[in-house]
Amino acid sequence: MSEFKSEPVGEIALGDRSTVKVSTFIGRDGRKRVDIRLFVAGERYSGPTRRGVSLPVEKLGDLMVLLQKAQ
C-alpha cells in the first residue's frame, strides 16, 4: 500500500477558529488531485473536517470558471 502524501498549496483564514486549506496529492487512481477542505481549531477537536471537495487537477479550470461566475 502506498503512503498518502499531501503537498500544501495555501490557506485562507475564515475566522479565529476556521481555515480553508488547499493541497494536492496523488489519488488512489494514480491521478493528481486537489483537495479544498475546511479545518477547525476547537477545544474538543482540531483538524480537517468532512466539509470540502477533492477533484482531479484537470477539473481546476472548470472550477475556476464557476468561481469567477459566483464573484
PDB file of N, CA, C and O in Angstrom:
ATOM      1  N   MET A   1       0.850  -1.179   0.000  1.00  0.00           N
ATOM      2  CA  MET A   1       0.000   0.000   0.000  1.00  0.00           C
ATOM      3  C   MET A   1       0.898   1.246   0.000  1.00  0.00           C
ATOM      4  O   MET A   1       1.868   1.308   0.755  1.00  0.00           O
ATOM      5  N   SER A   2       0.583   2.222  -0.830  1.00  0.00           N
ATOM      6  CA  SER A   2       1.389   3.441  -0.897  1.00  0.00           C
ATOM      7  C   SER A   2       0.986   4.414   0.209  1.00  0.00           C
ATOM      8  O   SER A   2      -0.143   4.400   0.700  1.00  0.00           O
ATOM      9  N   GLU A   3       1.933   5.248   0.578  1.00  0.00           N
ATOM     10  CA  GLU A   3       1.708   6.223   1.655  1.00  0.00           C
ATOM     11  C   GLU A   3       1.092   7.494   1.081  1.00  0.00           C
ATOM     12  O   GLU A   3       1.532   7.985   0.041  1.00  0.00           O
ATOM     13  N   PHE A   4       0.074   8.027   1.757  1.00  0.00           N
ATOM     14  CA  PHE A   4      -0.595   9.258   1.345  1.00  0.00           C
ATOM     15  C   PHE A   4       0.290  10.441   1.696  1.00  0.00           C
ATOM     16  O   PHE A   4       0.661  10.613   2.857  1.00  0.00           O
ATOM     17  N   LYS A   5       0.634  11.260   0.705  1.00  0.00           N
ATOM     18  CA  LYS A   5       1.428  12.459   0.958  1.00  0.00           C
ATOM     19  C   LYS A   5       0.734  13.651   0.338  1.00  0.00           C
ATOM     20  O   LYS A   5       0.478  13.694  -0.865  1.00  0.00           O
ATOM     21  N   SER A   6       0.437  14.615   1.189  1.00  0.00           N
ATOM     22  CA  SER A   6      -0.240  15.828   0.764  1.00  0.00           C
ATOM     23  C   SER A   6       0.784  16.950   0.644  1.00  0.00           C
ATOM     24  O   SER A   6       1.664  17.090   1.494  1.00  0.00           O
ATOM     25  N   GLU A   7       0.668  17.743  -0.408  1.00  0.00           N
ATOM     26  CA  GLU A   7       1.536  18.904  -0.619  1.00  0.00           C
ATOM     27  C   GLU A   7       0.702  20.164  -0.413  1.00  0.00           C
ATOM     28  O   GLU A   7      -0.193  20.432  -1.215  1.00  0.00           O
ATOM     29  N   PRO A   8       0.964  20.948   0.637  1.00  0.00           N
ATOM     30  CA  PRO A   8       0.181  22.168   0.865  1.00  0.00           C
ATOM     31  C   PRO A   8       0.395  23.196  -0.238  1.00  0.00           C
ATOM     32  O   PRO A   8       1.506  23.371  -0.737  1.00  0.00           O
ATOM     33  N   VAL A   9      -0.690  23.873  -0.607  1.00  0.00           N
ATOM     34  CA  VAL A   9      -0.643  24.940  -1.608  1.00  0.00           C
ATOM     35  C   VAL A   9      -0.815  26.290  -0.922  1.00  0.00           C
ATOM     36  O   VAL A   9      -0.082  27.237  -1.210  1.00  0.00           O
ATOM     37  N   GLY A  10      -1.787  26.376  -0.012  1.00  0.00           N
ATOM     38  CA  GLY A  10      -2.032  27.621   0.705  1.00  0.00           C
ATOM     39  C   GLY A  10      -3.291  27.502   1.537  1.00  0.00           C
ATOM     40  O   GLY A  10      -3.948  26.462   1.562  1.00  0.00           O
ATOM     41  N   GLU A  11      -3.613  28.593   2.221  1.00  0.00           N
ATOM     42  CA  GLU A  11      -4.793  28.589   3.076  1.00  0.00           C
ATOM     43  C   GLU A  11      -5.386  29.983   3.195  1.00  0.00           C
ATOM     44  O   GLU A  11      -4.715  30.990   2.970  1.00  0.00           O
ATOM     45  N   ILE A  12      -6.661  30.011   3.556  1.00  0.00           N
ATOM     46  CA  ILE A  12      -7.393  31.259   3.760  1.00  0.00           C
ATOM     47  C   ILE A  12      -8.060  31.182   5.128  1.00  0.00           C
ATOM     48  O   ILE A  12      -8.860  30.282   5.383  1.00  0.00           O
ATOM     49  N   ALA A  13      -7.731  32.121   6.004  1.00  0.00           N
ATOM     50  CA  ALA A  13      -8.362  32.155   7.328  1.00  0.00           C
ATOM     51  C   ALA A  13      -9.776  32.708   7.180  1.00  0.00           C
ATOM     52  O   ALA A  13      -9.983  33.752   6.562  1.00  0.00           O
ATOM     53  N   LEU A  14     -10.744  31.998   7.754  1.00  0.00           N
ATOM     54  CA  LEU A  14     -12.137  32.441   7.717  1.00  0.00           C
ATOM     55  C   LEU A  14     -12.546  33.107   9.019  1.00  0.00           C
ATOM     56  O   LEU A  14     -13.581  33.770   9.083  1.00  0.00           O
ATOM     57  N   GLY A  15     -11.756  32.938  10.033  1.00  0.00           N
ATOM     58  CA  GLY A  15     -12.024  33.482  11.358  1.00  0.00           C
ATOM     59  C   GLY A  15     -10.971  32.972  12.314  1.00  0.00           C
ATOM     60  O   GLY A  15      -9.954  32.419  11.895  1.00  0.00           O
ATOM     61  N   ASP A  16     -11.213  33.156  13.598  1.00  0.00           N
ATOM     62  CA  ASP A  16     -10.245  32.718  14.597  1.00  0.00           C
ATOM     63  C   ASP A  16     -10.085  31.206  14.647  1.00  0.00           C
ATOM     64  O   ASP A  16      -9.012  30.701  14.977  1.00  0.00           O
ATOM     65  N   ARG A  17     -11.150  30.486  14.320  1.00  0.00           N
ATOM     66  CA  ARG A  17     -11.135  29.036  14.523  1.00  0.00           C
ATOM     67  C   ARG A  17     -11.339  28.195  13.268  1.00  0.00           C
ATOM     68  O   ARG A  17     -11.443  26.972  13.361  1.00  0.00           O
ATOM     69  N   SER A  18     -11.396  28.822  12.106  1.00  0.00           N
ATOM     70  CA  SER A  18     -11.586  28.024  10.891  1.00  0.00           C
ATOM     71  C   SER A  18     -10.745  28.557   9.738  1.00  0.00           C
ATOM     72  O   SER A  18     -10.531  29.760   9.591  1.00  0.00           O
ATOM     73  N   THR A  19     -10.277  27.613   8.927  1.00  0.00           N
ATOM     74  CA  THR A  19      -9.397  27.905   7.805  1.00  0.00           C
ATOM     75  C   THR A  19      -9.740  26.979   6.650  1.00  0.00           C
ATOM     76  O   THR A  19     -10.055  25.808   6.861  1.00  0.00           O
ATOM     77  N   VAL A  20      -9.681  27.500   5.429  1.00  0.00           N
ATOM     78  CA  VAL A  20      -9.785  26.654   4.241  1.00  0.00           C
ATOM     79  C   VAL A  20      -8.358  26.413   3.757  1.00  0.00           C
ATOM     80  O   VAL A  20      -7.604  27.352   3.504  1.00  0.00           O
ATOM     81  N   LYS A  21      -8.006  25.135   3.633  1.00  0.00           N
ATOM     82  CA  LYS A  21      -6.669  24.773   3.169  1.00  0.00           C
ATOM     83  C   LYS A  21      -6.770  24.069   1.826  1.00  0.00           C
ATOM     84  O   LYS A  21      -7.664  23.254   1.597  1.00  0.00           O
ATOM     85  N   VAL A  22      -5.831  24.402   0.939  1.00  0.00           N
ATOM     86  CA  VAL A  22      -5.761  23.789  -0.381  1.00  0.00           C
ATOM     87  C   VAL A  22      -4.466  22.994  -0.449  1.00  0.00           C
ATOM     88  O   VAL A  22      -3.397  23.493  -0.098  1.00  0.00           O
ATOM     89  N   SER A  23      -4.575  21.749  -0.905  1.00  0.00           N
ATOM     90  CA  SER A  23      -3.392  20.901  -1.046  1.00  0.00           C
ATOM     91  C   SER A  23      -3.561  20.004  -2.264  1.00  0.00           C
ATOM     92  O   SER A  23      -4.661  19.870  -2.799  1.00  0.00           O
ATOM     93  N   THR A  24      -2.477  19.397  -2.692  1.00  0.00           N
ATOM     94  CA  THR A  24      -2.512  18.432  -3.788  1.00  0.00           C
ATOM     95  C   THR A  24      -2.008  17.094  -3.275  1.00  0.00           C
ATOM     96  O   THR A  24      -1.251  17.027  -2.307  1.00  0.00           O
ATOM     97  N   PHE A  25      -2.438  16.032  -3.938  1.00  0.00           N
ATOM     98  CA  PHE A  25      -1.980  14.689  -3.600  1.00  0.00           C
ATOM     99  C   PHE A  25      -2.240  13.767  -4.784  1.00  0.00           C
ATOM    100  O   PHE A  25      -2.970  14.120  -5.710  1.00  0.00           O
ATOM    101  N   ILE A  26      -1.644  12.601  -4.744  1.00  0.00           N
ATOM    102  CA  ILE A  26      -1.882  11.590  -5.765  1.00  0.00           C
ATOM    103  C   ILE A  26      -2.978  10.666  -5.242  1.00  0.00           C
ATOM    104  O   ILE A  26      -2.820  10.049  -4.189  1.00  0.00           O
ATOM    105  N   GLY A  27      -4.083  10.570  -5.972  1.00  0.00           N
ATOM    106  CA  GLY A  27      -5.223   9.759  -5.553  1.00  0.00           C
ATOM    107  C   GLY A  27      -4.974   8.275  -5.737  1.00  0.00           C
ATOM    108  O   GLY A  27      -3.958   7.863  -6.296  1.00  0.00           O
ATOM    109  N   ARG A  28      -5.899   7.495  -5.266  1.00  0.00           N
ATOM    110  CA  ARG A  28      -5.800   6.032  -5.389  1.00  0.00           C
ATOM    111  C   ARG A  28      -5.730   5.589  -6.839  1.00  0.00           C
ATOM    112  O   ARG A  28      -5.172   4.538  -7.158  1.00  0.00           O
ATOM    113  N   ASP A  29      -6.305   6.406  -7.713  1.00  0.00           N
ATOM    114  CA  ASP A  29      -6.297   6.075  -9.142  1.00  0.00           C
ATOM    115  C   ASP A  29      -4.996   6.499  -9.828  1.00  0.00           C
ATOM    116  O   ASP A  29      -4.844   6.309 -11.035  1.00  0.00           O
ATOM    117  N   GLY A  30      -4.048   7.077  -9.060  1.00  0.00           N
ATOM    118  CA  GLY A  30      -2.761   7.494  -9.616  1.00  0.00           C
ATOM    119  C   GLY A  30      -2.769   8.876 -10.233  1.00  0.00           C
ATOM    120  O   GLY A  30      -1.738   9.330 -10.731  1.00  0.00           O
ATOM    121  N   ARG A  31      -3.906   9.558 -10.213  1.00  0.00           N
ATOM    122  CA  ARG A  31      -4.014  10.897 -10.791  1.00  0.00           C
ATOM    123  C   ARG A  31      -3.783  11.959  -9.722  1.00  0.00           C
ATOM    124  O   ARG A  31      -4.121  11.772  -8.553  1.00  0.00           O
ATOM    125  N   LYS A  32      -3.200  13.075 -10.149  1.00  0.00           N
ATOM    126  CA  LYS A  32      -3.010  14.197  -9.228  1.00  0.00           C
ATOM    127  C   LYS A  32      -4.365  14.825  -8.939  1.00  0.00           C
ATOM    128  O   LYS A  32      -5.169  15.039  -9.846  1.00  0.00           O
ATOM    129  N   ARG A  33      -4.612  15.119  -7.658  1.00  0.00           N
ATOM    130  CA  ARG A  33      -5.882  15.677  -7.223  1.00  0.00           C
ATOM    131  C   ARG A  33      -5.635  16.925  -6.386  1.00  0.00           C
ATOM    132  O   ARG A  33      -4.553  17.119  -5.831  1.00  0.00           O
ATOM    133  N   VAL A  34      -6.666  17.769  -6.307  1.00  0.00           N
ATOM    134  CA  VAL A  34      -6.636  18.970  -5.478  1.00  0.00           C
ATOM    135  C   VAL A  34      -7.685  18.789  -4.383  1.00  0.00           C
ATOM    136  O   VAL A  34      -8.817  18.391  -4.657  1.00  0.00           O
ATOM    137  N   ASP A  35      -7.302  19.084  -3.150  1.00  0.00           N
ATOM    138  CA  ASP A  35      -8.219  18.994  -2.023  1.00  0.00           C
ATOM    139  C   ASP A  35      -8.425  20.389  -1.459  1.00  0.00           C
ATOM    140  O   ASP A  35      -7.459  21.083  -1.142  1.00  0.00           O
ATOM    141  N   ILE A  36      -9.687  20.804  -1.334  1.00  0.00           N
ATOM    142  CA  ILE A  36     -10.053  22.092  -0.754  1.00  0.00           C
ATOM    143  C   ILE A  36     -10.910  21.753   0.456  1.00  0.00           C
ATOM    144  O   ILE A  36     -12.034  21.276   0.298  1.00  0.00           O
ATOM    145  N   ARG A  37     -10.400  21.990   1.662  1.00  0.00           N
ATOM    146  CA  ARG A  37     -11.043  21.467   2.865  1.00  0.00           C
ATOM    147  C   ARG A  37     -11.073  22.493   3.985  1.00  0.00           C
ATOM    148  O   ARG A  37     -10.157  23.301   4.136  1.00  0.00           O
ATOM    149  N   LEU A  38     -12.152  22.444   4.773  1.00  0.00           N
ATOM    150  CA  LEU A  38     -12.297  23.279   5.955  1.00  0.00           C
ATOM    151  C   LEU A  38     -11.586  22.616   7.132  1.00  0.00           C
ATOM    152  O   LEU A  38     -11.797  21.436   7.411  1.00  0.00           O
ATOM    153  N   PHE A  39     -10.745  23.381   7.815  1.00  0.00           N
ATOM    154  CA  PHE A  39     -10.069  22.936   9.032  1.00  0.00           C
ATOM    155  C   PHE A  39     -10.588  23.789  10.184  1.00  0.00           C
ATOM    156  O   PHE A  39     -10.841  24.982  10.016  1.00  0.00           O
ATOM    157  N   VAL A  40     -10.745  23.176  11.346  1.00  0.00           N
ATOM    158  CA  VAL A  40     -11.213  23.900  12.525  1.00  0.00           C
ATOM    159  C   VAL A  40     -10.232  23.715  13.675  1.00  0.00           C
ATOM    160  O   VAL A  40      -9.486  22.737  13.731  1.00  0.00           O
ATOM    161  N   ALA A  41     -10.254  24.673  14.583  1.00  0.00           N
ATOM    162  CA  ALA A  41      -9.446  24.602  15.809  1.00  0.00           C
ATOM    163  C   ALA A  41     -10.393  24.862  16.972  1.00  0.00           C
ATOM    164  O   ALA A  41     -10.875  25.980  17.151  1.00  0.00           O
ATOM    165  N   GLY A  42     -10.654  23.832  17.754  1.00  0.00           N
ATOM    166  CA  GLY A  42     -11.584  23.966  18.861  1.00  0.00           C
ATOM    167  C   GLY A  42     -11.084  23.257  20.099  1.00  0.00           C
ATOM    168  O   GLY A  42     -10.002  22.670  20.099  1.00  0.00           O
ATOM    169  N   GLU A  43     -11.871  23.313  21.146  1.00  0.00           N
ATOM    170  CA  GLU A  43     -11.500  22.660  22.400  1.00  0.00           C
ATOM    171  C   GLU A  43     -11.613  21.142  22.286  1.00  0.00           C
ATOM    172  O   GLU A  43     -10.768  20.413  22.806  1.00  0.00           O
ATOM    173  N   ARG A  44     -12.657  20.666  21.605  1.00  0.00           N
ATOM    174  CA  ARG A  44     -12.884  19.229  21.511  1.00  0.00           C
ATOM    175  C   ARG A  44     -12.191  18.588  20.313  1.00  0.00           C
ATOM    176  O   ARG A  44     -11.821  17.415  20.374  1.00  0.00           O
ATOM    177  N   TYR A  45     -12.012  19.334  19.232  1.00  0.00           N
ATOM    178  CA  TYR A  45     -11.403  18.788  18.018  1.00  0.00           C
ATOM    179  C   TYR A  45     -10.697  19.893  17.253  1.00  0.00           C
ATOM    180  O   TYR A  45     -11.207  21.007  17.132  1.00  0.00           O
ATOM    181  N   SER A  46      -9.525  19.575  16.743  1.00  0.00           N
ATOM    182  CA  SER A  46      -8.791  20.462  15.846  1.00  0.00           C
ATOM    183  C   SER A  46      -8.278  19.628  14.678  1.00  0.00           C
ATOM    184  O   SER A  46      -7.656  18.583  14.874  1.00  0.00           O
ATOM    185  N   GLY A  47      -8.544  20.097  13.464  1.00  0.00           N
ATOM    186  CA  GLY A  47      -8.065  19.379  12.290  1.00  0.00           C
ATOM    187  C   GLY A  47      -9.028  19.494  11.135  1.00  0.00           C
ATOM    188  O   GLY A  47      -9.909  20.353  11.137  1.00  0.00           O
ATOM    189  N   PRO A  48      -8.864  18.613  10.125  1.00  0.00           N
ATOM    190  CA  PRO A  48      -9.711  18.672   8.936  1.00  0.00           C
ATOM    191  C   PRO A  48     -11.131  18.209   9.246  1.00  0.00           C
ATOM    192  O   PRO A  48     -11.360  17.418  10.161  1.00  0.00           O
ATOM    193  N   THR A  49     -12.072  18.719   8.465  1.00  0.00           N
ATOM    194  CA  THR A  49     -13.467  18.311   8.591  1.00  0.00           C
ATOM    195  C   THR A  49     -13.893  17.567   7.321  1.00  0.00           C
ATOM    196  O   THR A  49     -13.126  17.450   6.365  1.00  0.00           O
ATOM    197  N   ARG A  50     -15.111  17.078   7.332  1.00  0.00           N
ATOM    198  CA  ARG A  50     -15.656  16.442   6.133  1.00  0.00           C
ATOM    199  C   ARG A  50     -16.080  17.474   5.102  1.00  0.00           C
ATOM    200  O   ARG A  50     -16.324  17.137   3.944  1.00  0.00           O
ATOM    201  N   ARG A  51     -16.166  18.718   5.518  1.00  0.00           N
ATOM    202  CA  ARG A  51     -16.569  19.784   4.600  1.00  0.00           C
ATOM    203  C   ARG A  51     -15.420  20.122   3.665  1.00  0.00           C
ATOM    204  O   ARG A  51     -14.424  20.720   4.071  1.00  0.00           O
ATOM    205  N   GLY A  52     -15.571  19.739   2.439  1.00  0.00           N
ATOM    206  CA  GLY A  52     -14.538  20.002   1.459  1.00  0.00           C
ATOM    207  C   GLY A  52     -14.791  19.213   0.199  1.00  0.00           C
ATOM    208  O   GLY A  52     -15.787  18.500   0.077  1.00  0.00           O
ATOM    209  N   VAL A  53     -13.878  19.351  -0.728  1.00  0.00           N
ATOM    210  CA  VAL A  53     -14.002  18.658  -2.000  1.00  0.00           C
ATOM    211  C   VAL A  53     -12.619  18.260  -2.489  1.00  0.00           C
ATOM    212  O   VAL A  53     -11.634  18.964  -2.268  1.00  0.00           O
ATOM    213  N   SER A  54     -12.572  17.129  -3.148  1.00  0.00           N
ATOM    214  CA  SER A  54     -11.349  16.648  -3.770  1.00  0.00           C
ATOM    215  C   SER A  54     -11.681  16.379  -5.233  1.00  0.00           C
ATOM    216  O   SER A  54     -12.640  15.666  -5.532  1.00  0.00           O
ATOM    217  N   LEU A  55     -10.896  16.944  -6.143  1.00  0.00           N
ATOM    218  CA  LEU A  55     -11.187  16.745  -7.552  1.00  0.00           C
ATOM    219  C   LEU A  55      -9.900  16.588  -8.347  1.00  0.00           C
ATOM    220  O   LEU A  55      -8.843  17.051  -7.918  1.00  0.00           O
ATOM    221  N   PRO A  56      -9.984  15.930  -9.514  1.00  0.00           N
ATOM    222  CA  PRO A  56      -8.796  15.787 -10.359  1.00  0.00           C
ATOM    223  C   PRO A  56      -8.286  17.160 -10.788  1.00  0.00           C
ATOM    224  O   PRO A  56      -9.076  18.063 -11.064  1.00  0.00           O
ATOM    225  N   VAL A  57      -6.983  17.310 -10.843  1.00  0.00           N
ATOM    226  CA  VAL A  57      -6.384  18.599 -11.185  1.00  0.00           C
ATOM    227  C   VAL A  57      -6.850  19.073 -12.566  1.00  0.00           C
ATOM    228  O   VAL A  57      -6.870  20.275 -12.830  1.00  0.00           O
ATOM    229  N   GLU A  58      -7.223  18.140 -13.443  1.00  0.00           N
ATOM    230  CA  GLU A  58      -7.698  18.514 -14.779  1.00  0.00           C
ATOM    231  C   GLU A  58      -9.005  19.310 -14.724  1.00  0.00           C
ATOM    232  O   GLU A  58      -9.333  20.010 -15.682  1.00  0.00           O
ATOM    233  N   LYS A  59      -9.741  19.218 -13.642  1.00  0.00           N
ATOM    234  CA  LYS A  59     -11.020  19.918 -13.491  1.00  0.00           C
ATOM    235  C   LYS A  59     -10.882  21.303 -12.860  1.00  0.00           C
ATOM    236  O   LYS A  59     -11.879  22.003 -12.686  1.00  0.00           O
ATOM    237  N   LEU A  60      -9.660  21.704 -12.516  1.00  0.00           N
ATOM    238  CA  LEU A  60      -9.450  23.012 -11.883  1.00  0.00           C
ATOM    239  C   LEU A  60      -9.910  24.169 -12.762  1.00  0.00           C
ATOM    240  O   LEU A  60     -10.487  25.136 -12.264  1.00  0.00           O
ATOM    241  N   GLY A  61      -9.662  24.078 -14.048  1.00  0.00           N
ATOM    242  CA  GLY A  61     -10.089  25.143 -14.964  1.00  0.00           C
ATOM    243  C   GLY A  61     -11.592  25.336 -14.924  1.00  0.00           C
ATOM    244  O   GLY A  61     -12.077  26.467 -14.888  1.00  0.00           O
ATOM    245  N   ASP A  62     -12.335  24.230 -14.931  1.00  0.00           N
ATOM    246  CA  ASP A  62     -13.797  24.304 -14.856  1.00  0.00           C
ATOM    247  C   ASP A  62     -14.241  24.931 -13.542  1.00  0.00           C
ATOM    248  O   ASP A  62     -15.159  25.750 -13.518  1.00  0.00           O
ATOM    249  N   LEU A  63     -13.585  24.543 -12.444  1.00  0.00           N
ATOM    250  CA  LEU A  63     -13.920  25.110 -11.133  1.00  0.00           C
ATOM    251  C   LEU A  63     -13.635  26.607 -11.095  1.00  0.00           C
ATOM    252  O   LEU A  63     -14.428  27.376 -10.551  1.00  0.00           O
ATOM    253  N   MET A  64     -12.524  27.019 -11.662  1.00  0.00           N
ATOM    254  CA  MET A  64     -12.163  28.447 -11.686  1.00  0.00           C
ATOM    255  C   MET A  64     -13.218  29.270 -12.436  1.00  0.00           C
ATOM    256  O   MET A  64     -13.578  30.366 -12.007  1.00  0.00           O
ATOM    257  N   VAL A  65     -13.704  28.734 -13.551  1.00  0.00           N
ATOM    258  CA  VAL A  65     -14.749  29.432 -14.316  1.00  0.00           C
ATOM    259  C   VAL A  65     -15.993  29.618 -13.452  1.00  0.00           C
ATOM    260  O   VAL A  65     -16.572  30.703 -13.419  1.00  0.00           O
ATOM    261  N   LEU A  66     -16.400  28.568 -12.759  1.00  0.00           N
ATOM    262  CA  LEU A  66     -17.587  28.661 -11.896  1.00  0.00           C
ATOM    263  C   LEU A  66     -17.378  29.637 -10.747  1.00  0.00           C
ATOM    264  O   LEU A  66     -18.285  30.394 -10.402  1.00  0.00           O
ATOM    265  N   LEU A  67     -16.195  29.625 -10.156  1.00  0.00           N
ATOM    266  CA  LEU A  67     -15.913  30.545  -9.052  1.00  0.00           C
ATOM    267  C   LEU A  67     -15.916  31.995  -9.516  1.00  0.00           C
ATOM    268  O   LEU A  67     -16.380  32.876  -8.792  1.00  0.00           O
ATOM    269  N   GLN A  68     -15.400  32.251 -10.725  1.00  0.00           N
ATOM    270  CA  GLN A  68     -15.430  33.613 -11.260  1.00  0.00           C
ATOM    271  C   GLN A  68     -16.859  34.063 -11.526  1.00  0.00           C
ATOM    272  O   GLN A  68     -17.179  35.235 -11.329  1.00  0.00           O
ATOM    273  N   LYS A  69     -17.728  33.151 -11.971  1.00  0.00           N
ATOM    274  CA  LYS A  69     -19.133  33.499 -12.181  1.00  0.00           C
ATOM    275  C   LYS A  69     -19.808  33.834 -10.858  1.00  0.00           C
ATOM    276  O   LYS A  69     -20.680  34.702 -10.811  1.00  0.00           O
ATOM    277  N   ALA A  70     -19.417  33.162  -9.790  1.00  0.00           N
ATOM    278  CA  ALA A  70     -20.011  33.395  -8.474  1.00  0.00           C
ATOM    279  C   ALA A  70     -19.606  34.743  -7.901  1.00  0.00           C
ATOM    280  O   ALA A  70     -20.306  35.299  -7.054  1.00  0.00           O
ATOM    281  N   GLN A  71     -18.485  35.266  -8.358  1.00  0.00           N
ATOM    282  CA  GLN A  71     -17.978  36.540  -7.845  1.00  0.00           C
ATOM    283  C   GLN A  71     -18.863  37.625  -8.350  1.00  0.00           C
ATOM    284  O   GLN A  71     -18.636  38.797  -8.049  1.00  0.00           O
TER     285      GLN A  71
END
